[in-house]
């Protein structure tokens, strides 16, 4: 990638080959008093949403207070939080953008600035930008995780979100949680989607090719063995824009393979480079984009190794990053972005294309504040109609919370703890385990917790609960395995998400240690040490390998809340962390040594 202005090149050299834009540059991008009023620039505008997790209405969403970077990732985006985040990106504390991008003063700021997201408000912003840029000069990209995350998405098998994305005007998308529906439902949903669904890294298993069940699907390429169209070409601003899709590489590992038995995934770096070279040679696009659900750390590594990509619009790790990382590789430079989650942000990349190449850019990650953007009438009507059959169920009042309930952070959140406490109580277990998902909305102190809030935290297609005995050695192995997924120094081994949440169990964690040596000092809440050969009663949910026998987790949590009436978290089972002092990915109020 070539940037034209001499002074801009100078600033980039200061940022470093894989560094970020200096704070002064970020600040210069935020001059207009209107949060959404941006000076016109360039001739191609690319808009990006990702990880909306089926949140059709405005919500509260608290950003993490722990997002540790270990080794080479130390102190680099996305692994900075709180005040360190504000300093890193040159954002003034106390304002609306500080609230959007950090957890600081969340309760007060949430009440002051209001809810975020909502497809009706998002559509207003998308339509406004498209009108400003003119017909044919913009493209709306969806990085996936759109069809899962709410009760209505679960009950309609994602079809409610297909309709919402069609109405929003999504042009191209890829996926991850989309593949947690049954394969035939995935095919049907993609067929109903009016844009292009692209994924270069999903192949049909060799043994399935002989009797493939979807041979008539338009995206299937029998000769290449690919299940979906790998890329698409769009004309934007009079220029060819190529968009390659990259679905979540570890879908059959992180989620049940039984739903999609014929498809294989993976990063497929070599195939990616071959495809980029082929598109550059044959299609000759002015702009080549990777629409990715890798997670930001994986995208940063990929950008350093694969040449020919101008911009990576990333997702999966839910990182709201206000400026792109600029990554050097053997062929030039690649911009790497990540656009948060839950419909909270809209990424806007304005490109100056000249002589068939990208010469310069401007980028803004725009927070979608429902108080600042009037709802689009057509989308409002659609959302109301979709939700109407489920309104009574979603609106059931279960309990009131005395504190903020949130999920997001490497080790635990208060809503996660609530789920763990519910499992222990209802299942009569000593220990509970809950997945480290990064989706799920927040609830403010004094708010009533409704069934919708519970569904927002738990609504997956494999929600069944279990109660079983596990030895202490097995518990440690589980914690070590998930911890390695989170802190392995090689991003290609990481699978995104956060640490498994625990109830009734304390432990120590050294994220800087090697596999098998990160977890120690395991003990029950009463201080009793966990013994390797002793068995413990454990309750949990969301088993990937096979279906668990118990009721859906939302029934467990709802039962607990109906009896509890008022929520006050008595203890947050957060580990004591070692060797993270001074790490800007953690705040001072988190236990550490």
C-alpha positions in Angstrom: 0.0 0.0 0.0 1.3 3.4 -0.9 0.5 6.6 1.0 1.0 9.8 -0.9 1.7 12.6 1.6 5.3 13.0 2.7 4.4 14.1 6.2 2.0 11.1 6.7 4.8 8.7 5.7 7.0 10.4 8.4 4.4 9.9 11.0 4.0 6.2 10.0 7.7 5.7 10.5 7.3 6.9 14.0 4.5 4.5 14.6 6.7 1.6 13.6 6.2 -1.2 11.1 3.4 -2.9 13.1 2.5 0.0 15.3 -0.4 2.3 15.5 -1.1 5.8 14.2 0.3 8.4 16.6 -2.2 10.1 19.0 -1.8 13.4 17.1 -3.0 11.8 13.9 -6.0 10.1 15.7 -6.9 13.4 17.3 -6.8 15.2 13.9 -9.3 12.7 12.6 -11.8 13.8 15.3 -12.1 17.5 14.8 -15.8 18.0 13.9 -18.0 18.8 16.8 -20.7 16.5 15.4 -19.7 12.9 16.2 -20.9 11.8 12.8 -19.9 14.8 10.7 -16.8 13.9 8.9 -15.0 15.9 6.2 -15.2 14.5 2.8 -12.2 12.5 1.7 -11.3 10.2 -1.1 -13.4 8.4 -3.7 -14.2 5.0 -2.1 -15.9 4.5 1.2 -16.0 1.1 3.0 -18.4 0.7 5.9 -17.9 -2.2 8.4 -19.9 -3.8 11.1 -19.1 -7.1 12.9 -20.2 -9.2 15.8 -23.6 -7.6 16.2 -24.8 -10.8 17.9 -28.4 -10.3 16.9 -28.9 -7.2 18.9 -31.7 -5.5 17.1 -32.5 -2.9 19.8 -30.2 -0.5 21.6 -28.4 -2.0 24.6 -25.8 -1.2 27.2 -22.3 -2.7 26.7 -19.4 -2.4 29.0 -15.9 -2.6 27.5 -13.2 -4.8 29.2 -11.0 -3.9 32.2 -8.7 -6.8 31.4 -7.4 -7.6 27.9 -3.8 -8.8 28.5 -1.2 -8.8 25.8 1.7 -11.2 26.5 5.1 -11.2 24.8 5.2 -9.3 21.5 1.6 -8.2 22.1 2.4 -6.4 25.3 1.2 -2.8 25.2 -0.1 -3.0 21.7 -3.7 -2.8 20.5 -6.0 -4.4 21.2 -4.3 -5.2 24.5 -4.7 -1.8 26.3 -7.6 -0.9 28.6 -8.9 2.0 30.6 -6.7 5.1 31.0 -3.9 3.3 29.1 -6.3 3.0 26.1 -7.2 6.7 26.2 -3.5 7.7 26.3 -2.6 5.2 23.6 -5.2 6.7 21.2 -5.2 10.3 22.4 -8.8 10.3 23.6 -9.7 12.8 26.3 -11.1 11.3 29.5 -14.7 11.8 30.6 -16.3 12.4 27.2 -18.6 10.4 25.0 -15.7 8.7 23.1 -14.0 7.7 26.4 -17.2 6.0 27.4 -17.6 4.3 24.0 -14.1 2.8 24.0 -13.5 2.0 27.7 -15.2 0.8 30.8 -14.2 3.9 32.9 -17.0 5.3 34.9 -19.4 3.0 33.1 -22.5 3.3 35.2 -22.6 7.0 35.4 -21.6 7.5 31.7 -24.1 4.9 30.5 -26.9 6.8 32.2 -25.5 10.1 30.8 -25.0 9.1 27.2 -27.6 6.4 26.9 -27.7 3.1 25.1 -25.7 2.1 22.0 -26.5 0.2 18.9 -29.9 -0.8 17.6 -30.4 -1.6 13.9 -32.9 1.2 13.4 -30.3 3.7 14.6 -27.5 2.0 12.8 -29.5 2.2 9.6 -29.9 5.9 10.0 -26.2 6.3 10.3 -25.4 4.0 7.3 -28.0 5.8 5.1 -26.7 9.2 6.1 -23.1 8.3 5.1 -24.2 6.7 1.9 -26.3 9.7 1.0 -23.3 12.0 1.7 -21.0 9.9 -0.4 -23.4 9.4 -3.3 -24.8 6.4 -5.1 -22.3 3.7 -5.9 -19.5 5.2 -3.8 -19.8 3.0 -0.7 -19.9 -0.7 0.4 -21.3 -2.1 3.6 -19.4 -5.2 5.0 -20.5 -7.5 7.8 -17.7 -9.5 9.5 -20.1 -12.2 10.9 -21.6 -13.2 14.2 -24.7 -11.4 13.2 -27.2 -14.3 13.2 -26.7 -15.4 16.8 -27.0 -13.9 20.3 -30.6 -13.2 21.0 -33.8 -15.1 21.8 -35.4 -14.1 18.5 -32.4 -15.2 16.5 -32.5 -18.6 18.3 -36.2 -19.0 17.7 -36.1 -18.0 14.1 -32.8 -19.9 13.4 -31.1 -16.6 12.4 -33.7 -15.7 9.8 -34.7 -12.5 11.7 -31.2 -11.2 11.3 -31.0 -12.1 7.7 -34.0 -9.9 7.1 -32.5 -7.1 9.2 -29.2 -7.2 7.3 -31.0 -7.1 4.0 -32.9 -4.0 5.1 -29.7 -2.5 6.5 -28.1 -3.0 3.1 -25.2 -5.3 3.8 -23.4 -6.0 0.6 -20.9 -8.6 1.7 -20.5 -10.8 4.8 -18.6 -13.8 6.2 -19.4 -15.9 9.3 -18.7 -17.7 12.5 -21.6 -18.3 14.8 -23.7 -18.4 11.7 -22.3 -22.0 11.4 -23.8 -23.0 14.8 -27.1 -23.6 13.1 -27.5 -26.8 11.1 -25.8 -26.9 7.8 -29.1 -26.9 5.9 -30.2 -23.9 7.8 -27.0 -22.1 7.0 -27.5 -22.8 3.3 -31.1 -21.6 3.5 -30.1 -18.4 5.3 -27.4 -17.6 2.8 -29.9 -18.1 0.1 -32.2 -15.6 1.7 -29.4 -13.1 2.2 -29.4 -10.5 -0.6 -25.6 -9.7 -0.5 -22.6 -11.9 -1.1 -21.5 -14.5 1.5 -17.8 -15.2 1.1 -15.3 -17.5 2.8 -12.1 -18.6 1.1 -11.2 -21.0 4.0 -14.1 -23.4 4.1 -13.8 -26.6 2.1 -15.9 -29.7 1.7 -14.3 -32.8 3.2 -12.9 -35.1 0.6 -15.1 -38.0 1.7 -18.2 -35.8 1.5 -17.6 -34.6 -2.1 -18.7 -37.9 -3.5 -22.2 -37.4 -2.1 -22.4 -33.8 -1.1 -25.8 -32.7 0.1 -25.7 -29.2 -1.4 -24.5 -29.6 -4.9 -26.9 -27.0 -6.3 -25.8 -24.3 -3.9 -24.5 -21.3 -5.9 -21.4 -20.9 -3.8 -20.2 -24.5 -4.1 -17.1 -25.1 -6.3 -16.7 -28.8 -6.9 -13.4 -28.4 -8.7 -11.8 -26.4 -6.0 -13.6 -28.3 -3.2 -14.8 -25.0 -1.7 -18.2 -24.8 0.1 -18.7 -21.1 -0.4 -17.7 -18.3 -2.8 -14.2 -17.2 -1.8 -14.4 -13.6 -2.9 -16.5 -11.1 -4.8 -15.8 -8.1 -7.0 -17.8 -4.9 -6.5 -17.6 -1.5 -8.2 -17.3 1.3 -5.8 -16.7 4.9 -6.8 -16.0 3.6 -10.3 -13.2 1.3 -9.1 -13.0 -2.4 -8.7 -13.0 -3.5 -5.1 -12.2 -7.2 -4.4 -13.5 -8.6 -1.1 -12.2 -11.9 0.2 -14.0 -13.7 3.0 -12.3 -15.4 6.0 -14.6 -17.2 8.3 -13.6 -18.1 11.8 -10.8 -20.7 11.3 -11.6 -22.8 14.4 -15.3 -23.1 14.1 -15.5 -27.0 14.3 -13.2 -26.9 17.4 -14.8 -24.0 19.3 -18.3 -24.9 18.3 -20.0 -28.3 17.6 -18.9 -29.9 14.4 -22.0 -32.1 14.5 -24.0 -29.2 13.1 -21.7 -28.8 10.0 -20.1 -32.3 9.5 -19.0 -31.8 5.9 -17.1 -28.6 6.2 -13.5 -27.9 7.2 -12.1 -24.5 8.1 -8.6 -23.3 9.2 -6.6 -20.1 8.5 -5.4 -21.4 5.1 -2.6 -18.8 4.8 -1.1 -20.4 1.7 -4.5 -20.6 -0.1 -5.0 -16.9 0.9 -1.8 -15.8 -0.7 -2.5 -17.8 -3.9 -6.0 -16.2 -4.1 -4.7 -12.7 -3.5 -2.1 -13.2 -6.3 -4.7 -14.6 -8.6 -7.2 -11.8 -8.0 -4.5 -9.2 -8.5 -3.4 -10.7 -11.7 -6.7 -11.5 -13.3 -9.2 -9.0 -11.8 -6.8 -6.1 -11.4 -8.7 -4.5 -8.5 -7.8 -1.0 -7.3 -8.6 -2.1 -3.7 -8.3 -5.6 -2.2 -10.0 -6.1 1.1 -10.0 -9.1 3.5 -13.3 -9.4 5.4 -12.1 -11.4 8.3 -13.4 -13.2 11.4 -9.9 -14.3 12.5 -9.6 -12.1 15.6 -7.3 -9.1 15.7 -4.1 -10.8 16.8 -4.4 -13.4 14.0 -5.1 -10.6 11.5 -2.0 -8.8 12.6 0.2 -11.8 12.0 -1.6 -12.7 8.7 -1.0 -9.1 7.5 2.7 -9.4 8.2 2.9 -12.6 6.1 0.4 -12.3 3.2 1.1 -9.6 0.7 -1.2 -7.7 -1.6 -4.0 -6.9 0.9 -4.8 -3.3 1.3 -7.2 -3.5 4.3 -8.3 -6.1 6.7 -11.7 -5.5 8.3 -11.5 -7.8 11.3 -13.9 -9.3 13.9 -14.3 -12.1 16.4 -12.4 -10.6 19.3 -14.8 -7.7 19.8 -12.1 -5.1 20.0 -13.3 -1.5 19.4 -10.1 0.1 18.0 -10.4 3.7 16.9 -7.4 3.6 14.6 -6.0 0.9 12.3 -2.8 -0.8 12.9 -0.4 -0.4 9.9 1.5 -3.6 9.3 4.5 -3.9 7.1 5.1 -7.0 4.9 7.2 -8.0 2.0 4.8 -6.3 -0.5 4.1 -3.0 1.3 1.7 -2.2 4.1 -1.7 -3.5 5.2 -4.2 -1.7 7.4 -5.8 -3.8 10.1 -9.0 -2.8 11.9 -11.5 -4.3 14.3 -14.9 -2.9 14.9 -16.2 -3.9 18.3 -19.5 -5.8 18.9 -23.2 -5.7 19.6 -24.0 -3.1 16.9 -22.1 -0.5 19.1 -19.8 0.7 16.3 -19.7 1.4 12.6 -16.3 1.4 11.0 -15.8 3.9 8.1 -12.7 3.7 5.9 -12.4 6.5 3.2 -9.9 5.7 0.6 -8.2 7.9 -2.0 -7.7 5.7 -5.1 -5.6 7.0 -7.9 -3.9 5.3 -10.9 -5.4 2.0 -9.8 -4.0 2.0 -6.3 -4.8 3.1 -2.8 -2.9 6.3 -2.1 -4.2 7.5 1.2 -7.0 6.8 3.8 -9.0 8.2 6.7 -10.6 5.9 9.3 -13.1 6.5 12.0 -14.8 3.9 14.3 -18.1 5.6 14.9 -20.0 4.8 18.2 -23.7 4.3 17.5 -25.5 6.2 20.2 -29.2 5.8 20.1 -29.8 9.2 21.7 -27.9 10.9 18.9 -29.3 9.1 15.9 -33.1 9.0 15.2 -34.4 5.5 14.5 -35.1 4.6 10.9 -38.9 4.1 10.6 -38.7 1.1 8.2 -36.2 -0.8 10.4 -38.2 0.1 13.5 -41.3 -1.5 12.0 -39.4 -4.6 11.0 -37.9 -5.1 14.4 -41.3 -4.6 16.1 -42.9 -7.2 13.9 -40.1 -9.7 14.3 -40.2 -9.4 18.1 -44.0 -9.4 18.5 -44.6 -13.1 18.9 -41.9 -13.3 21.6 -42.6 -10.1 23.5 -44.2 -11.6 26.5 -41.5 -14.3 27.0 -38.7 -11.8 26.5 -40.3 -9.2 28.8 -40.7 -11.5 31.9 -39.3 -9.8 34.9 -37.0 -12.1 36.9 -35.1 -10.0 39.5 -33.5 -6.7 40.1 -29.8 -6.1 40.2 -27.9 -3.9 42.7 -24.8 -3.7 40.6 -23.7 -3.6 37.0 -23.9 -7.0 35.3 -21.5 -7.3 32.5 -19.6 -9.8 30.5 -16.2 -9.0 28.9 -12.7 -9.3 30.3 -10.2 -12.1 30.1 -11.2 -13.8 33.4 -14.7 -13.0 34.6 -17.6 -10.7 34.6 -20.5 -10.2 37.0 -23.1 -11.6 34.6 -20.8 -14.6 34.1 -20.6 -15.0 37.9 -24.3 -14.9 38.1 -24.6 -17.7 35.6 -22.0 -19.7 37.6 -23.8 -19.1 40.9 -27.1 -20.2 39.3 -25.5 -23.5 38.1 -24.0 -24.2 41.5 -27.3 -23.5 43.3 -29.8 -25.1 41.0 -27.6 -28.1 40.2 -26.3 -28.5 43.8 -22.6 -28.5 42.6 -19.4 -27.6 44.3 -17.9 -26.0 41.2 -19.4 -24.5 38.1 -17.9 -23.8 34.6 -19.2 -21.3 32.0 -17.7 -20.5 28.6 -15.7 -17.3 28.2 -17.9 -15.9 25.5 -17.4 -12.2 24.6 -21.0 -11.4 23.6 -23.8 -10.5 26.0 -25.3 -7.2 27.0 -24.9 -5.2 30.2 -27.5 -4.4 32.9 -27.2 -1.2 35.1 -27.7 -1.1 38.9 -31.4 -0.8 39.7 -32.5 -2.3 36.4 -34.9 -5.2 36.3 -33.3 -8.3 34.8 -35.6 -9.7 32.2 -35.7 -13.0 30.3 -34.3 -11.1 27.3 -31.2 -10.2 29.3 -30.7 -13.8 30.2 -31.2 -14.9 26.6 -28.7 -12.3 25.4 -26.1 -13.9 27.6 -26.9 -17.6 27.0 -28.7 -18.0 23.7 -26.8 -20.6 21.7 -27.9 -23.7 19.8 -26.2 -26.1 22.3 -27.4 -24.6 25.6 -27.9 -27.8 27.5 -26.6 -28.1 31.1 -24.8 -31.0 32.9 -23.9 -32.1 36.4 -21.0 -34.6 36.7 -17.9 -35.5 38.7 -14.5 -34.3 37.6 -11.1 -35.0 39.3 -8.9 -32.1 40.4 -6.4 -33.1 37.7 -9.2 -32.8 35.0 -10.2 -29.4 36.3 -6.6 -28.2 36.0 -6.3 -29.6 32.5 -9.5 -27.7 31.4 -8.1 -24.4 32.8 -4.7 -25.0 31.3 -6.2 -25.7 27.9 -8.4 -22.6 27.8 -5.6 -20.5 29.2 -3.2 -21.6 26.4 -5.9 -20.7 23.8 -5.9 -17.2 25.3 -2.2 -16.6 26.0 -0.3 -18.8 23.6 2.4 -16.5 22.1 1.6 -17.7 18.6 -1.6 -15.9 17.5 -2.3 -18.7 15.0 -2.9 -21.0 17.9 -5.3 -18.7 19.7 -9.0 -19.2 19.2 -10.3 -15.9 20.6 -12.8 -15.7 23.4 -11.8 -15.4 27.1 -11.0 -17.7 30.0 -13.6 -20.2 31.1 -15.6 -18.7 34.0 -15.6 -20.5 37.3 -17.9 -20.6 40.3 -16.9 -21.9 43.7 -13.2 -22.2 42.6 -10.2 -19.9 43.2 -6.9 -20.3 41.4 -3.7 -18.5 40.5 -2.7 -17.8 36.9 0.6 -16.8 35.3 -0.2 -15.8 31.7 3.5 -15.5 30.9 4.2 -19.2 31.7 4.2 -22.0 29.2 1.5 -24.5 28.5 0.7 -26.7 31.5 2.4 -24.3 34.0 0.0 -21.3 34.1 -2.5 -22.6 36.6 -1.9 -23.3 40.3 -3.1 -22.8 43.9 -6.5 -24.2 43.1 -9.0 -24.2 46.0 -12.7 -24.2 46.8 -14.4 -21.1 48.0 -13.9 -22.2 51.6 -10.1 -22.5 51.1 -10.0 -26.3 50.8 -7.2 -27.1 48.4 -8.1 -29.0 45.2 -6.5 -32.4 45.1 -5.5 -34.0 41.8 -7.0 -37.4 42.5 -10.1 -36.3 44.3 -13.5 -36.0 42.5 -15.7 -32.8 42.7 -19.3 -32.2 41.6 -19.2 -29.8 38.7 -22.1 -28.1 36.8 -21.7 -26.5 33.4 -23.2 -26.0 30.0 -22.4 -25.6 26.3 -20.6 -28.9 25.6 -19.1 -28.9 22.2 -18.4 -32.6 21.6 -21.8 -34.0 22.4 -25.1 -32.8 23.6 -25.4 -32.6 27.4 -28.5 -34.1 29.1 -29.8 -31.1 31.1 -32.2 -28.3 30.5 -31.1 -25.2 28.6 -29.0 -22.8 30.6 -31.5 -20.0 30.4 -34.0 -22.1 32.3 -31.4 -22.7 35.0 -30.6 -19.0 35.3 -34.2 -17.9 35.2 -35.2 -20.3 37.9 -32.3 -19.0 40.1 -33.3 -15.4 39.5 -37.0 -15.9 40.2 -36.1 -17.3 43.6 -33.4 -14.7 44.3 -35.4 -11.6 43.5 -32.4 -9.2 44.1 -28.9 -9.8 42.7 -25.8 -8.8 44.6 -22.7 -10.7 43.6 -21.1 -11.9 46.9 -17.9 -13.1 45.4 -16.3 -12.8 42.0 -14.1 -15.9 41.3 -11.3 -14.0 39.6 -7.8 -15.6 39.7 -4.8 -14.1 41.4 -2.6 -13.1 38.4 1.2 -13.3 38.4 3.9 -11.5 36.4 1.5 -8.9 34.9 2.4 -5.9 37.0 2.7 -2.8 34.7 0.8 -4.5 31.9 -1.5 -1.8 30.3 -4.0 -4.5 29.5 -5.1 -4.7 33.1 -6.3 -2.1 35.6 -5.3 -1.5 39.2 -8.5 -3.0 40.6 -7.8 -6.5 39.4 -6.1 -9.0 41.7 -2.5 -9.6 40.8 1.0 -10.1 42.1 
